[in-house]
Amino acid sequence: MKLITMFFLLTVLPINWEPDFNNAKKTAKEKHELILLNFSGSDWCGPCIVLRRDYLESPSFTDMANENLVLVNADFPRKKKNIGPPEQVKRNEDLAEIYNKEGSFPLTLLLDADGKVLKTWHGKPEISPEQWTAEIKAICESRK
């Protein structure tokens, strides 16, 4: 019974999103992992909401991400109640100046530990969450 409980807890634990890109780069270097940077509008962008729900929170992605990625979400909500602290807003704006100058939402990038873009996805992927996860995992494995 303990084994079943432990399995359940491990499969439902949420993945950790690093709020600070500089910390993400440091962690990625230490752990020899890649960075997945997601630009979203969590309270106004329909495709962003679908991407998060169907892809980024899928069991296949969360399992793979916990083993291979450092995750960063640069969220740009519009509702006042959802806007983060000023320092987080500034960090997200700084990231957008570098990686999302066109203001695309959602925009997902796979980066190396130095911040070099390896792969870019504009919008929600046109493949299944499992296929998308496998694509990211293959890139991660090829870089180890």
Backbone torsions as a table, in degrees:
resi	resn	phi	psi	omega
1	MET	NA	-40.2	178.8
2	LYS	-61.1	-38.6	179.9
3	LEU	-63.9	-41.1	178.6
4	ILE	-65.5	-43.4	178.4
5	THR	-61.8	-44.9	179.5
6	MET	-62.5	-43.2	178.5
7	PHE	-60.0	-44.6	179.7
8	PHE	-60.9	-46.2	-179.8
9	LEU	-62.4	-40.6	-179.4
10	LEU	-69.0	-30.3	-177.7
11	THR	-84.5	-15.1	-179.4
12	VAL	-109.1	-1.1	178.4
13	LEU	-65.1	133.6	179.3
14	PRO	-71.2	156.5	176.5
15	ILE	-82.9	155.5	-176.1
16	ASN	-93.7	124.7	175.8
17	TRP	-102.8	121.3	179.9
18	GLU	-79.1	124.4	-179.1
19	PRO	-79.0	-17.1	-174.7
20	ASP	-114.3	117.3	-176.1
21	PHE	-63.1	-36.7	178.8
22	ASN	-64.7	-40.0	174.6
23	ASN	-64.9	-37.6	178.6
24	ALA	-62.1	-43.3	178.7
25	LYS	-63.7	-41.5	179.0
26	LYS	-62.2	-47.5	179.2
27	THR	-62.4	-42.8	179.7
28	ALA	-61.2	-39.7	177.7
29	LYS	-65.6	-45.7	-178.3
30	GLU	-63.5	-39.4	-175.1
31	LYS	-96.6	-0.8	-177.1
32	HIS	55.4	50.6	179.8
33	GLU	-121.0	167.7	175.3
34	LEU	-96.8	167.3	179.8
35	ILE	-111.7	131.9	171.3
36	LEU	-106.8	115.7	-179.1
37	LEU	-107.9	122.4	-178.4
38	ASN	-118.5	124.2	173.5
39	PHE	-96.7	124.1	-176.3
40	SER	-139.3	159.8	170.1
41	GLY	-120.6	85.0	-166.3
42	SER	-63.5	-20.2	-177.3
43	ASP	-118.6	10.1	-179.8
44	TRP	-143.6	-18.2	-174.1
45	CYS	-100.1	104.9	-179.4
46	GLY	-53.9	-51.8	178.8
47	PRO	-60.9	-30.8	177.2
48	CYS	-64.9	-41.9	-179.4
49	ILE	-66.0	-42.4	178.2
50	VAL	-65.1	-44.0	179.2
51	LEU	-57.9	-47.2	-178.9
52	ARG	-63.7	-50.0	-175.7
53	ARG	-65.7	-48.8	-171.2
54	ASP	-89.2	-24.9	-175.9
55	TYR	-111.5	-60.6	-172.6
56	LEU	-71.2	-21.4	177.5
57	GLU	-106.8	8.8	178.7
58	SER	-72.3	147.0	179.8
59	PRO	-57.2	-39.3	-179.1
60	SER	-64.7	-40.3	179.3
61	PHE	-69.7	-46.5	-176.2
62	THR	-62.1	-39.5	176.9
63	ASP	-61.8	-47.1	-179.4
64	MET	-66.0	-42.9	-177.2
65	ALA	-63.9	-40.1	179.9
66	ASN	-61.5	-23.9	-179.2
67	GLU	-97.8	-19.8	-168.1
68	ASN	-131.3	-13.6	-168.8
69	LEU	-131.7	153.3	164.3
70	VAL	-108.1	125.3	-172.8
71	LEU	-103.6	135.7	176.7
72	VAL	-131.3	128.2	176.3
73	ASN	-115.0	115.8	174.6
74	ALA	-97.0	95.9	-174.7
75	ASP	-95.5	139.1	179.6
76	PHE	-125.5	68.7	179.2
77	PRO	-69.3	157.0	179.1
78	ARG	-102.6	-30.0	-179.3
79	LYS	-73.7	132.2	-176.0
80	LYS	-54.0	-39.9	-177.3
81	LYS	-66.0	-19.0	-178.0
82	ASN	-99.1	-7.4	-178.3
83	ILE	-75.7	131.4	-177.5
84	GLY	-76.2	-175.1	178.8
85	PRO	-63.4	154.2	-176.2
86	PRO	-53.2	-37.0	-179.3
87	GLU	-67.0	-33.1	176.9
88	GLN	-72.7	-41.1	176.7
89	VAL	-57.7	-43.9	179.5
90	LYS	-63.7	-44.5	178.4
91	ARG	-59.7	-43.3	-179.8
92	ASN	-65.8	-41.5	177.6
93	GLU	-63.4	-40.2	177.4
94	ASP	-62.6	-41.4	177.1
95	LEU	-63.2	-41.5	179.5
96	ALA	-63.5	-36.7	177.8
97	GLU	-60.7	-31.3	-178.6
98	ILE	-90.6	-47.3	-168.3
99	TYR	-109.3	-12.3	-175.9
100	ASN	-143.1	56.6	-177.1
101	LYS	-63.0	-28.4	-178.9
102	GLU	-81.4	-11.8	-179.6
103	GLY	72.1	39.3	179.3
104	SER	-78.7	137.5	177.9
105	PHE	-139.4	130.6	-12.5
106	PRO	-75.0	155.0	174.4
107	LEU	-134.6	126.8	-178.9
108	THR	-125.1	131.9	-178.8
109	LEU	-126.8	142.0	171.9
110	LEU	-104.8	123.7	-173.6
111	LEU	-123.4	153.4	170.4
112	ASP	-81.5	179.2	-175.1
113	ALA	-67.7	-14.6	176.5
114	ASP	-92.9	-3.9	179.7
115	GLY	93.3	9.7	177.8
116	LYS	-77.7	132.1	-178.6
117	VAL	-73.2	125.9	177.6
118	LEU	-102.5	-33.3	-177.1
119	LYS	-157.4	144.8	-179.9
120	THR	-129.7	137.6	173.8
121	TRP	-123.0	119.8	175.2
122	HIS	-94.8	126.0	-180.0
123	GLY	76.4	-168.4	177.4
124	LYS	-76.8	135.3	179.3
125	PRO	-56.7	147.7	-179.6
126	GLU	-87.7	5.7	178.9
127	ILE	-115.9	169.9	-177.7
128	SER	-68.1	159.4	176.5
129	PRO	-56.1	-37.9	-179.9
130	GLU	-66.9	-41.7	178.2
131	GLN	-66.5	-41.0	179.3
132	TRP	-63.4	-44.0	178.1
133	THR	-61.3	-43.3	179.2
134	ALA	-63.4	-38.1	177.6
135	GLU	-61.9	-46.3	179.5
136	ILE	-65.0	-43.7	-179.9
137	LYS	-60.5	-40.8	179.1
138	ALA	-62.4	-40.3	177.8
139	ILE	-65.0	-44.0	178.8
140	CYS	-59.1	-46.4	-178.2
141	GLU	-66.5	-33.3	179.8
142	SER	-71.4	-17.6	-177.8
143	ARG	-96.8	-3.3	-177.9
144	LYS	-86.5	NA	NA
